[in-house]
Amino acid sequence: MTAPTHGYALMRTATVLAEAYDSSPLRQARLAYSVDLRRILSHVRPASYHGIGRYPINADYNYDDPGWQWAKRERVAREELARLAVAETLGVEGVGVPDEAWLIDGPWLLPDIDRAVHVRSFLERPAEYELIEVALYPARTKAPPLGFDVGYWASGNFSIVCDTAVWPIWHSPPIESLGDLRHSLELLNDSVLFPDVESAGYFRDVYRAQPWAEKEGSAFQILEVAAAGLVAA
């Protein structure tokens, strides 16, 4: 199975995820770090982030909220009907999820807006989700873009923009390294995305040079994001 270069996804809203992160054990354990990060990157507003790092509805499992990954709490099942609708739409209902590398976190990329709207109709809490359109550059979105993210294509929800400047979890930048990153991150727009491919590529290059960064750097892609519009519940 080959990963498509365009699709739609139901992402949890940044407002909901920002609230979860702010109350998370991870943030509380390193509160001084979080305060310093937000002070230095004061132009980055996590609740405005519209990128791919927002825990999409997928055919496999529920994500833990950001910052709760290592908490000893029972994983709460949610949106199971929508999850089943994704599995049915993608033809993986009742079978093991394919293990292609681009599906490592469960299929979530829906092929067209009609089927994305169909999945959305099964959500118990539709206000907590945003329907977006995504494209692997040089493929482009059909709707006017909000901007460009940088991360893994079609394999979960990993964005190096998010993991660096929004909700640092896996490869948090040391505070002393933010000087190296700040200039590139200052190019982010109001959606906490890069306004063009050039600025996204510049950030990717700066990130790759950091000794603390995620080491699968060759896999980082530039991803265009557009708002596909919300549908009445």
N, C-alpha and C positions, 0 to 999 in steps of 0.2 A: 504494500500500500504506500503510495506516494503522498506526501503532505501537499495539500492545496496551497495556493498562494493568496487566497482571498476567502473571507467568510465573515460570519457574525457570531457574537457571543453575548451572553447575559452575565455581566459582571456585577458584583456587589458594589454599592455606591461607596465612594470615598468617605462620605460622612459617617456611615455605619462603621467602616473599618477603622477610621481615625479614632472614633470613640472606643472601640475595642482595644486598639493599640495603647491608647493613653491610660487605660485601666489595667493593662496586662502585667503579669509578673515580670516579664523581661524588662519593660520600661521602668517599673518600680525598683527593680534591682540595680538599675544604672541610671537613676534619676538625674544625677549631676551631668552625666554624658548627654542625656536627652535634652536637658536645658541648654547646654552649650551648643549642641547641634542646631537647635532651633534659633538660637541667638545668632550664630554665624551664618546660617542659611535662612535668614529672616524672610527672604522673598519667596521661599518655598512653603506653600500652604497645603499640608497633607489632605485636608478635606476638599481641596479643589483638584486633586489628582485624577486624571481621566485615562490613565494608561492601562497596560495589560496586567499589571501586578495586583489585580483585584478579585482573585478567587472566583473564577467563573463556575457556573453550573456545569457539571460534567457528568459523564455516564458511569463514573466509577465510584467516587466517594466524596464525603464532605471534607473540606479543608478546615483545619484549626484556624481560628482567628489570628491575625498577626500579633506576635508577642506571646501567644498562648501555646506555642508548639511543644514546650517541655513541661507544661503544667500538668499536675496529676488530677485531672478532672475527666469525668466521663464525656466521651464525644457524643454530642446531641444530634440525633438524626433530624434533618430539616429538608424541606423541599424535595421529598422523595418522589412525588408525582412528576415534578418537573425533570428530575433526574431520569426517571423512566422514559419520559417523553424524548429526552436527548438520546438515550440508548435506542429507542425505537426509530427515531429519525435517522440515526447514523447506522442502523442495521446491526447493532451489537447487543440487542436485547436478549437476555438469557444465555449469553455466551461469554467466555472469557475475553477481557479487553485485549485487543492486539498489543503485542509488546514492541512495536516499532519505536525507535528512539523518540520520535516526535510525538508519541502518545504516552510518554512515561508517567504523566499525572492524570491520565484518563481523557478520553475525547471530549472536547468542548466546542470545537469550531463547527458552526452550523453553516450549511452550504448556501442558503439564501434567506432573505428577510422574511418571506412568508412562513418558512418553517421555524425561524427564530421567534416570530410572533406566536406561532402555535405553541411552542414550548413555554413561552412567557405566560400563556393563558392558564397554565397549571400551577403557577407560583402561588404560594400561600400569602406571601408578603411582597407583592410586586413593587411597592414603593422602595424596597431595599435593593433593587436591582436596576441596572442601566443597560439598555440594549445598544451595543456598539458594533461598528463595522471595522474590520481590520484587514490590512494587506501587507504582505511581505514585499518590501521595496526591491526591485523597481515596479512591481505591481502596485496599483493605486486604488484607493477607495472610490466608490461612485459618489458618495456624499462629500460635501466640502470638509476637508480634514480639520481636526482639532490640533493636530501636530504629530510628532514622531517620537516613539519610544524606542528603547534599545534593550534587547533581551533575547531569550530563546523563543523561537517561532513554534507555535502549536504544541508546546510541551509544558502545559501547566500554566503557571502565572508568574514566572520569574522575569523581572525587569531589573536591570542594574541601576536604572534611575531610581526606582522605588527602593531598592535595597541599600542604596547609598544615601539618598536625600529625603525620602518620604517615611518609610518604616524600616529602618535598618534592623536586620535579623540575622542573616546568614554570614555576610561579609561586611560587617559594620566598619566604616572608615575611622581610623584613629583621628581624634580631634586635631592632632598636629598635622595630619595629611590634608585637611580640608583646604588649606591654602593652595595646594596643588590643583584641587578640583573646583575651587570656587569660581574661577573665571569661566570655565565651561558651563557650570551649573547656573551662572547668572544669565545665560542665554535662554533658560526655560521660560515658557510663556505662562499665561494665567491658568492654563489647564495642566500645568506642570509637565509639559511636553516641549520638545524642541520645535521651533517654527519651521525648520527646513532640514533637508538631508545633510547639508554641510555641517550645521551645528551639532546634529546627532552624531555624525561621524567623528567630529572633533572630540566630543565627550567620550566616545568609545575608545579613541586612541589614548586619551589621558588616563582613563580608567585602567586600560590594559597595562599601563606602565607602572601601576601601583603594586608593591610587593604583597599587600594584604588582600588584593582583589580576587574574585572568583577566577580560577585558572583555566576554565573552559572558554577562554576569550575568543578563540577562533570561531566558536559557534554563535557569537552574538550577532544578531541581525538588526537591521533598522526596520521598524514597523510603523506604518501609517495608521492612525486611529481617527475615526469619524463617529459622530453621534448618529445612530440610526433612527433615533426618535423613540419616545415612549408611547406605549399603547395603553389605552384605558383598560383598567382591570375588569 
